[in-house]
């Protein structure tokens, strides 16, 4: 092989790939923790090295050229190979020092994991934790995180998953907000209440309908994909919100509607059930042999399992 024929810098190829995937120089710069001017220079340098134009400005937008689109598939293959190399190398590490990145939903990241991670750091001070609070799933196969706490079962063969005990999510509101609804409080009252919802409330509406609470989109004046914003709206008395019971039942000033509408022997129809939620702890199989990541994974599983068992 003529190694002299490979005349481009991989870092510049990565800059091209991330810019294409993120859709703009600004977003790509944030993803790579670079300045926009540095990233722009890397992409321009790659264009000179390859002798092709990769992007063109169309109005304010940056669009990939046909030549860039053709080369993109090759750069993606290079990225996948680099990720595999990184995964295998990381899997061989026997050190108990280093960075471990954990991805979890905003609710878990903000309210469940902090005390667990505090005790982990006390036990293993050489381990640094990066906590990625996101309601979108991090791609463990592309090293967007090392470990993920998820609410669905992974299907990829490259991933190892351990199921935690199911948890429950319920409806919560302040007493003042509940007092503002038609009295005596009933499911008819709840049908006239306001709720914090999401961009897609289909499952939410369906679940409440099964419990005898008929709502429509007019009951959702607040829409947010942020669990923290959702929960703050409920805590401030703006509306009824939904949250994991292991968080909601330990939040002062909030009333659990599941407890309020607990089934009675004579009034089964008055019950308001909690929503079951699955929880899985996931890691890439290549990283399971990394001692540092294995210690964090096992400790998280042990502590989350104890927490779920204690509160359920």
C-alpha beads as a LAMMPS data file, in Angstrom:
LAMMPS data file: protein, C-alpha beads

312 atoms
311 bonds

1 atom types
1 bond types

-500.0 500.0 xlo xhi
-500.0 500.0 ylo yhi
-500.0 500.0 zlo zhi

Masses

1 110.0

Atoms # bond

1 1 1 0.000 0.000 0.000
2 1 1 1.213 3.493 -0.804
3 1 1 0.784 5.243 2.558
4 1 1 1.767 8.536 0.950
5 1 1 -1.584 8.557 -0.870
6 1 1 -3.385 9.222 2.447
7 1 1 -2.809 12.940 2.600
8 1 1 -5.530 14.269 4.892
9 1 1 -5.842 14.816 8.645
10 1 1 -8.367 12.604 10.512
11 1 1 -9.248 15.466 12.872
12 1 1 -10.314 17.490 9.847
13 1 1 -12.343 14.554 8.527
14 1 1 -14.036 14.343 11.933
15 1 1 -14.804 18.073 11.759
16 1 1 -16.479 17.485 8.387
17 1 1 -18.502 14.526 9.707
18 1 1 -19.744 16.309 12.834
19 1 1 -20.634 19.455 10.864
20 1 1 -22.631 17.352 8.392
21 1 1 -24.443 15.476 11.187
22 1 1 -25.108 18.534 13.374
23 1 1 -26.205 20.677 10.436
24 1 1 -24.223 23.814 11.246
25 1 1 -20.739 24.972 12.194
26 1 1 -22.020 26.414 15.470
27 1 1 -23.648 23.142 16.583
28 1 1 -20.638 21.095 15.484
29 1 1 -18.268 23.416 17.367
30 1 1 -20.315 22.923 20.539
31 1 1 -20.303 19.132 20.059
32 1 1 -16.511 19.050 19.644
33 1 1 -15.815 21.737 22.261
34 1 1 -14.056 23.917 19.687
35 1 1 -14.505 27.505 18.601
36 1 1 -16.513 27.983 15.432
37 1 1 -13.548 29.661 13.719
38 1 1 -11.264 26.700 14.522
39 1 1 -13.796 24.228 13.183
40 1 1 -14.342 26.302 10.042
41 1 1 -10.581 26.321 9.399
42 1 1 -10.423 22.522 9.813
43 1 1 -13.210 21.973 7.287
44 1 1 -11.654 24.445 4.843
45 1 1 -8.254 22.719 5.221
46 1 1 -9.831 19.333 4.468
47 1 1 -11.438 20.769 1.332
48 1 1 -8.006 21.947 0.187
49 1 1 -6.396 18.579 1.006
50 1 1 -9.059 16.616 -0.880
51 1 1 -9.512 19.150 -3.642
52 1 1 -13.318 19.176 -3.352
53 1 1 -15.982 21.500 -2.018
54 1 1 -17.796 19.842 0.911
55 1 1 -20.311 22.539 1.878
56 1 1 -21.922 25.545 0.291
57 1 1 -23.858 28.449 1.760
58 1 1 -27.511 28.615 0.676
59 1 1 -28.890 31.785 2.212
60 1 1 -28.055 31.445 5.902
61 1 1 -27.929 27.673 5.790
62 1 1 -24.931 25.425 5.274
63 1 1 -25.709 22.603 2.856
64 1 1 -23.541 19.629 1.978
65 1 1 -22.522 19.397 -1.684
66 1 1 -23.052 16.269 -3.834
67 1 1 -19.302 15.564 -3.547
68 1 1 -19.475 15.998 0.215
69 1 1 -22.466 13.663 0.413
70 1 1 -20.582 10.987 -1.507
71 1 1 -17.538 11.261 0.768
72 1 1 -19.658 11.362 3.928
73 1 1 -20.360 7.609 3.869
74 1 1 -16.622 6.847 3.808
75 1 1 -15.965 9.227 6.708
76 1 1 -18.803 7.589 8.679
77 1 1 -17.131 4.205 8.149
78 1 1 -13.856 5.680 9.412
79 1 1 -15.670 7.078 12.460
80 1 1 -17.239 3.693 13.228
81 1 1 -13.823 2.034 13.002
82 1 1 -12.306 4.672 15.272
83 1 1 -15.110 4.131 17.786
84 1 1 -14.517 0.375 17.773
85 1 1 -10.792 0.937 18.355
86 1 1 -11.577 3.284 21.238
87 1 1 -14.079 0.851 22.757
88 1 1 -11.687 -2.087 22.604
89 1 1 -8.812 -0.059 24.041
90 1 1 -11.012 1.274 26.848
91 1 1 -12.202 -2.251 27.593
92 1 1 -8.637 -3.330 28.372
93 1 1 -8.083 -0.702 31.059
94 1 1 -7.573 -2.055 34.597
95 1 1 -7.290 1.351 36.262
96 1 1 -9.729 2.667 38.863
97 1 1 -9.008 6.221 37.791
98 1 1 -10.577 8.155 34.963
99 1 1 -13.740 9.609 33.524
100 1 1 -16.992 7.639 33.310
101 1 1 -19.901 9.212 31.431
102 1 1 -23.413 8.335 32.586
103 1 1 -26.496 9.218 30.551
104 1 1 -29.880 9.467 32.279
105 1 1 -33.183 11.278 31.930
106 1 1 -33.403 14.725 33.503
107 1 1 -35.526 13.385 36.363
108 1 1 -33.074 10.600 37.218
109 1 1 -30.043 12.831 36.700
110 1 1 -31.355 15.654 38.887
111 1 1 -33.232 13.835 41.643
112 1 1 -32.147 10.166 41.839
113 1 1 -28.476 9.803 40.926
114 1 1 -26.733 12.645 42.856
115 1 1 -26.727 10.971 46.330
116 1 1 -25.659 7.660 44.770
117 1 1 -22.812 9.316 42.877
118 1 1 -21.723 11.185 46.013
119 1 1 -21.217 7.915 47.921
120 1 1 -19.514 6.376 44.872
121 1 1 -16.998 9.243 44.769
122 1 1 -16.335 8.799 48.483
123 1 1 -15.511 5.141 47.832
124 1 1 -13.586 5.675 44.587
125 1 1 -12.066 9.190 44.591
126 1 1 -10.060 8.459 41.448
127 1 1 -13.217 8.158 39.341
128 1 1 -14.579 11.298 37.697
129 1 1 -18.248 11.292 36.683
130 1 1 -19.755 13.161 33.748
131 1 1 -23.537 13.100 34.130
132 1 1 -25.392 13.642 30.854
133 1 1 -28.934 14.777 31.661
134 1 1 -30.964 14.156 28.521
135 1 1 -34.397 12.779 27.698
136 1 1 -32.998 11.523 24.389
137 1 1 -31.121 8.220 24.330
138 1 1 -27.343 8.524 24.130
139 1 1 -25.789 6.220 21.538
140 1 1 -23.496 3.948 23.561
141 1 1 -22.190 2.328 20.381
142 1 1 -20.767 5.687 19.313
143 1 1 -19.386 6.503 22.780
144 1 1 -21.845 9.318 23.478
145 1 1 -21.866 7.823 26.998
146 1 1 -20.351 4.823 28.770
147 1 1 -23.387 3.830 30.856
148 1 1 -27.052 4.685 30.387
149 1 1 -30.092 4.562 32.666
150 1 1 -33.010 3.905 30.316
151 1 1 -36.744 3.298 30.511
152 1 1 -36.848 0.785 27.662
153 1 1 -35.123 -2.495 26.882
154 1 1 -32.184 -2.151 24.460
155 1 1 -32.273 -4.371 21.378
156 1 1 -28.716 -4.029 20.019
157 1 1 -26.509 -7.108 20.423
158 1 1 -23.510 -4.900 21.262
159 1 1 -25.174 -3.711 24.472
160 1 1 -25.391 -5.395 27.869
161 1 1 -28.487 -4.485 29.897
162 1 1 -29.584 -5.332 33.423
163 1 1 -33.191 -4.769 34.374
164 1 1 -33.979 -2.962 37.591
165 1 1 -37.255 -3.414 39.500
166 1 1 -40.094 -1.545 37.826
167 1 1 -40.910 1.838 39.318
168 1 1 -44.150 3.816 39.282
169 1 1 -45.044 7.319 38.155
170 1 1 -48.008 9.228 39.530
171 1 1 -49.847 12.525 39.322
172 1 1 -48.987 15.304 41.775
173 1 1 -50.207 18.794 42.615
174 1 1 -50.034 21.283 45.456
175 1 1 -52.891 21.273 47.944
176 1 1 -53.685 24.869 46.969
177 1 1 -54.111 23.852 43.327
178 1 1 -56.358 20.914 44.240
179 1 1 -58.444 23.240 46.442
180 1 1 -59.005 25.481 43.406
181 1 1 -60.782 22.646 41.538
182 1 1 -64.514 21.899 41.841
183 1 1 -65.246 20.314 45.213
184 1 1 -65.649 17.684 46.484
185 1 1 -62.614 16.540 44.570
186 1 1 -63.457 13.800 42.069
187 1 1 -62.404 12.483 38.699
188 1 1 -64.853 14.984 37.211
189 1 1 -62.817 17.711 38.948
190 1 1 -59.618 16.275 37.486
191 1 1 -61.138 16.389 33.999
192 1 1 -61.420 20.177 34.415
193 1 1 -57.871 20.632 35.722
194 1 1 -54.811 21.840 33.857
195 1 1 -51.790 19.588 33.330
196 1 1 -48.176 19.895 32.248
197 1 1 -47.789 17.792 29.128
198 1 1 -45.354 16.856 26.408
199 1 1 -45.234 17.439 22.664
200 1 1 -46.990 14.073 22.227
201 1 1 -49.629 13.396 24.889
202 1 1 -51.294 10.386 23.247
203 1 1 -50.044 7.798 25.769
204 1 1 -50.718 10.181 28.659
205 1 1 -54.321 10.781 27.524
206 1 1 -54.903 7.079 26.909
207 1 1 -53.597 6.077 30.350
208 1 1 -55.786 8.602 32.160
209 1 1 -58.810 7.639 30.075
210 1 1 -58.441 4.042 31.252
211 1 1 -58.614 5.358 34.818
212 1 1 -61.801 7.306 34.099
213 1 1 -60.272 10.778 33.628
214 1 1 -61.292 12.114 30.215
215 1 1 -58.922 14.834 28.995
216 1 1 -58.092 16.456 25.676
217 1 1 -55.371 18.785 24.459
218 1 1 -57.173 21.774 26.020
219 1 1 -56.206 20.404 29.434
220 1 1 -52.517 20.934 28.575
221 1 1 -51.705 24.664 28.571
222 1 1 -48.084 23.830 29.396
223 1 1 -45.995 21.698 27.047
224 1 1 -42.357 20.866 27.704
225 1 1 -39.940 18.023 27.013
226 1 1 -37.979 18.961 30.128
227 1 1 -38.784 16.813 33.176
228 1 1 -37.369 19.506 35.455
229 1 1 -39.530 22.282 33.986
230 1 1 -42.528 19.935 34.093
231 1 1 -41.919 19.208 37.778
232 1 1 -41.311 22.868 38.681
233 1 1 -44.681 23.828 37.156
234 1 1 -46.392 21.303 39.425
235 1 1 -44.367 22.414 42.476
236 1 1 -45.302 26.050 41.831
237 1 1 -49.006 25.210 41.835
238 1 1 -49.513 25.962 38.147
239 1 1 -51.020 22.583 37.268
240 1 1 -50.998 18.826 37.850
241 1 1 -47.751 17.084 36.881
242 1 1 -46.497 13.530 36.532
243 1 1 -43.332 12.252 38.202
244 1 1 -41.704 9.040 39.403
245 1 1 -43.120 8.138 42.814
246 1 1 -39.636 7.691 44.274
247 1 1 -39.195 11.426 43.572
248 1 1 -42.743 12.715 44.011
249 1 1 -43.434 10.963 47.315
250 1 1 -40.292 12.552 48.744
251 1 1 -41.010 16.107 47.583
252 1 1 -42.443 18.385 50.279
253 1 1 -45.569 20.319 49.401
254 1 1 -46.850 17.927 46.728
255 1 1 -49.934 15.744 47.096
256 1 1 -50.026 12.328 45.421
257 1 1 -53.284 11.856 43.537
258 1 1 -52.639 8.101 43.566
259 1 1 -52.788 8.216 47.379
260 1 1 -55.666 10.681 47.377
261 1 1 -57.743 8.427 45.115
262 1 1 -56.652 5.205 46.773
263 1 1 -59.143 2.375 46.114
264 1 1 -61.645 1.640 48.844
265 1 1 -63.481 -1.638 49.196
266 1 1 -66.809 0.088 48.542
267 1 1 -65.580 2.463 45.807
268 1 1 -63.269 0.649 43.416
269 1 1 -64.212 3.069 40.656
270 1 1 -62.603 5.970 42.542
271 1 1 -59.071 4.514 42.242
272 1 1 -56.397 6.404 40.333
273 1 1 -53.528 4.071 39.496
274 1 1 -49.862 4.916 39.062
275 1 1 -48.142 4.360 35.714
276 1 1 -45.597 1.472 35.569
277 1 1 -42.126 2.479 34.359
278 1 1 -39.368 0.067 33.316
279 1 1 -35.751 0.877 34.164
280 1 1 -32.656 -0.660 32.565
281 1 1 -28.970 -0.078 33.223
282 1 1 -27.034 -0.387 29.958
283 1 1 -23.369 -0.524 28.910
284 1 1 -21.532 -1.425 25.702
285 1 1 -20.182 -4.976 25.890
286 1 1 -16.657 -3.779 25.053
287 1 1 -16.680 -1.477 28.072
288 1 1 -17.956 -4.100 30.520
289 1 1 -14.380 -5.408 30.764
290 1 1 -13.079 -1.936 31.703
291 1 1 -12.498 -2.115 35.463
292 1 1 -13.387 1.518 36.125
293 1 1 -16.632 1.374 34.143
294 1 1 -17.486 -2.049 35.562
295 1 1 -17.156 -0.741 39.136
296 1 1 -19.449 2.212 38.372
297 1 1 -21.944 0.002 36.507
298 1 1 -22.130 -2.567 39.329
299 1 1 -22.395 0.093 42.033
300 1 1 -25.166 1.943 40.192
301 1 1 -27.111 -1.281 39.690
302 1 1 -26.762 -2.266 43.337
303 1 1 -27.828 1.132 44.678
304 1 1 -30.669 1.696 42.201
305 1 1 -31.999 -1.793 42.911
306 1 1 -31.990 -1.121 46.661
307 1 1 -33.671 2.239 46.120
308 1 1 -36.448 0.792 43.975
309 1 1 -37.030 -2.101 46.366
310 1 1 -37.174 0.204 49.367
311 1 1 -39.640 2.640 47.853
312 1 1 -41.910 0.267 45.910

Bonds

1 1 1 2
2 1 2 3
3 1 3 4
4 1 4 5
5 1 5 6
6 1 6 7
7 1 7 8
8 1 8 9
9 1 9 10
10 1 10 11
11 1 11 12
12 1 12 13
13 1 13 14
14 1 14 15
15 1 15 16
16 1 16 17
17 1 17 18
18 1 18 19
19 1 19 20
20 1 20 21
21 1 21 22
22 1 22 23
23 1 23 24
24 1 24 25
25 1 25 26
26 1 26 27
27 1 27 28
28 1 28 29
29 1 29 30
30 1 30 31
31 1 31 32
32 1 32 33
33 1 33 34
34 1 34 35
35 1 35 36
36 1 36 37
37 1 37 38
38 1 38 39
39 1 39 40
40 1 40 41
41 1 41 42
42 1 42 43
43 1 43 44
44 1 44 45
45 1 45 46
46 1 46 47
47 1 47 48
48 1 48 49
49 1 49 50
50 1 50 51
51 1 51 52
52 1 52 53
53 1 53 54
54 1 54 55
55 1 55 56
56 1 56 57
57 1 57 58
58 1 58 59
59 1 59 60
60 1 60 61
61 1 61 62
62 1 62 63
63 1 63 64
64 1 64 65
65 1 65 66
66 1 66 67
67 1 67 68
68 1 68 69
69 1 69 70
70 1 70 71
71 1 71 72
72 1 72 73
73 1 73 74
74 1 74 75
75 1 75 76
76 1 76 77
77 1 77 78
78 1 78 79
79 1 79 80
80 1 80 81
81 1 81 82
82 1 82 83
83 1 83 84
84 1 84 85
85 1 85 86
86 1 86 87
87 1 87 88
88 1 88 89
89 1 89 90
90 1 90 91
91 1 91 92
92 1 92 93
93 1 93 94
94 1 94 95
95 1 95 96
96 1 96 97
97 1 97 98
98 1 98 99
99 1 99 100
100 1 100 101
101 1 101 102
102 1 102 103
103 1 103 104
104 1 104 105
105 1 105 106
106 1 106 107
107 1 107 108
108 1 108 109
109 1 109 110
110 1 110 111
111 1 111 112
112 1 112 113
113 1 113 114
114 1 114 115
115 1 115 116
116 1 116 117
117 1 117 118
118 1 118 119
119 1 119 120
120 1 120 121
121 1 121 122
122 1 122 123
123 1 123 124
124 1 124 125
125 1 125 126
126 1 126 127
127 1 127 128
128 1 128 129
129 1 129 130
130 1 130 131
131 1 131 132
132 1 132 133
133 1 133 134
134 1 134 135
135 1 135 136
136 1 136 137
137 1 137 138
138 1 138 139
139 1 139 140
140 1 140 141
141 1 141 142
142 1 142 143
143 1 143 144
144 1 144 145
145 1 145 146
146 1 146 147
147 1 147 148
148 1 148 149
149 1 149 150
150 1 150 151
151 1 151 152
152 1 152 153
153 1 153 154
154 1 154 155
155 1 155 156
156 1 156 157
157 1 157 158
158 1 158 159
159 1 159 160
160 1 160 161
161 1 161 162
162 1 162 163
163 1 163 164
164 1 164 165
165 1 165 166
166 1 166 167
167 1 167 168
168 1 168 169
169 1 169 170
170 1 170 171
171 1 171 172
172 1 172 173
173 1 173 174
174 1 174 175
175 1 175 176
176 1 176 177
177 1 177 178
178 1 178 179
179 1 179 180
180 1 180 181
181 1 181 182
182 1 182 183
183 1 183 184
184 1 184 185
185 1 185 186
186 1 186 187
187 1 187 188
188 1 188 189
189 1 189 190
190 1 190 191
191 1 191 192
192 1 192 193
193 1 193 194
194 1 194 195
195 1 195 196
196 1 196 197
197 1 197 198
198 1 198 199
199 1 199 200
200 1 200 201
201 1 201 202
202 1 202 203
203 1 203 204
204 1 204 205
205 1 205 206
206 1 206 207
207 1 207 208
208 1 208 209
209 1 209 210
210 1 210 211
211 1 211 212
212 1 212 213
213 1 213 214
214 1 214 215
215 1 215 216
216 1 216 217
217 1 217 218
218 1 218 219
219 1 219 220
220 1 220 221
221 1 221 222
222 1 222 223
223 1 223 224
224 1 224 225
225 1 225 226
226 1 226 227
227 1 227 228
228 1 228 229
229 1 229 230
230 1 230 231
231 1 231 232
232 1 232 233
233 1 233 234
234 1 234 235
235 1 235 236
236 1 236 237
237 1 237 238
238 1 238 239
239 1 239 240
240 1 240 241
241 1 241 242
242 1 242 243
243 1 243 244
244 1 244 245
245 1 245 246
246 1 246 247
247 1 247 248
248 1 248 249
249 1 249 250
250 1 250 251
251 1 251 252
252 1 252 253
253 1 253 254
254 1 254 255
255 1 255 256
256 1 256 257
257 1 257 258
258 1 258 259
259 1 259 260
260 1 260 261
261 1 261 262
262 1 262 263
263 1 263 264
264 1 264 265
265 1 265 266
266 1 266 267
267 1 267 268
268 1 268 269
269 1 269 270
270 1 270 271
271 1 271 272
272 1 272 273
273 1 273 274
274 1 274 275
275 1 275 276
276 1 276 277
277 1 277 278
278 1 278 279
279 1 279 280
280 1 280 281
281 1 281 282
282 1 282 283
283 1 283 284
284 1 284 285
285 1 285 286
286 1 286 287
287 1 287 288
288 1 288 289
289 1 289 290
290 1 290 291
291 1 291 292
292 1 292 293
293 1 293 294
294 1 294 295
295 1 295 296
296 1 296 297
297 1 297 298
298 1 298 299
299 1 299 300
300 1 300 301
301 1 301 302
302 1 302 303
303 1 303 304
304 1 304 305
305 1 305 306
306 1 306 307
307 1 307 308
308 1 308 309
309 1 309 310
310 1 310 311
311 1 311 312
